[in-house]
């Protein structure tokens, strides 16, 4: 799974936020007024100086993370077992789940077609950050 870094400035991006929540079940009429504006950076980015975006290429984390998704990655967070992380493994960026089991640390794909990577002393691995959001186009 290859990752492509996305460089962008982070100006404020505001859009209308409607008061009525959208139900995922039986539809109901929505209110026709806006409660306030929503700044996406306020919700997606906790540490602006430590946050970057990457675009995913491949399917090792499918179905949670898919080819073409954009990941919001925070370098200020400390990864823990179960975190989804961006790692440089032997010089190649990858996205995997960090898992610690029985004293062994591994980078584990969600897609069972791929093998986990045991982080042994022979493996050159640097954790770049923790994935905090997945941005996906659905239409």
N, C-alpha and C positions, 0 to 999 in steps of 0.2 A: 504494500500500500504506500504509494508516494504521496507526499504532501507538498503543496505549493504555497509559500508564504505570500500573504497579501499585505501590501503596504498601503496604508491610508491614514489621512489625518482624521481626527475625531471631533469635528464640529458638532454642536448640538443638533439633534435631529428630532423634531417634535411632530407628532401627529395627534389627531383627536382621539380621546379615550371616552367611550360611551359608558354611561352609568349602568345600563342593563347588562348583566352577564349573559353570554350566549350559552344556552343549554345544548348538550350533546345528545339529548333525547328528543322528546316531542317538542316541536317548535312553538314559540309564543311570540306575540307582537313585541317589537323592540320600541323603547322610548325614542323619540325623535330629537333628543337634545344631548349635548356634550357636557360631561361632568367637568373635564379639564383636559389639558393636553398631556400627552405621554411622551417623555424623552426616552428613546430607546437606550441611549448610553447610560441613563440613570438605572435601568433595569438589567442591562447586559454587561456593564463594565464597572467593577468595583474598584479596581486599581488601574487607572488610565495609563500611568507610566510603565506598568508591567504587563499590559495586555496586548496581544497580537491576534491576528486572524490567519487561518490556513485553510486552503481548499483541499478536500480529500480526493484521492485518486485510488480506486481499488475497492475491495469488498471484505477485507479481513475483519471489520467490525460490524458487518451487516448482521441483523437488520437495524440495529440501533443507529449506526452511522453508515451512510451510503455514499457511493461515488458521486462527486459533485457537491456534497454538503460543505458548508463553511463552518469551521469550528472557532469558537471564541476561547482563547487560551490565556490563563492568568498565571504569570510566573511568580507572583507574590504568595501564592498558596502553597502550603506544604502538602505533598501527595501522601496518601495513606493507602493501605491495602483496600482495593476496590475502586480507587480513583481511576479515571480514564486520563491518560497522560500522553504528551508528545515527548518522544525520546529520540535521541540520535544514537543509533546502534551501529557500531562500526562505520560511522560517518554517514549513515542514511537515516533520514527522518521517518518515523513511523508513529501511528497512533495505536495504543493498546491499553488494556486494563492492567494496572499494577496489582499484583497479587503476591502476598507473603503467606506461605504455607510450610509448616514444619521446618522453619529456619531457612527456607529457600525463597528467594525473591525472583519473580518471573514477570514477563510482559506477556499477557494472555489475550489472544484474539477472541472476539465474541463468536465469530464464524468458525464452526468446528472443522471446516475444511483446512484450516491452518494450524500449525503447531505453535505451542508456547515457546518463548525464548527465555531460557534460564539465565539469569544475570550472574554468571560465574566470573572469577577474576580474569579469565581469558577474553571476556566480552567487553569491548569498549562501549560504555553506555553513559550518556548524560541525559538527565531528565530536563526538558526545556520548560515544562509547565503543565498545569492541570486544565483539562477541558471543562469549561463551566457552562457552555451553551452550544447547541447545534442549530444552525440556520439552514433550512431546507426549503427549496422552491417546490410547491405542490401543483402548480398549474402552469 
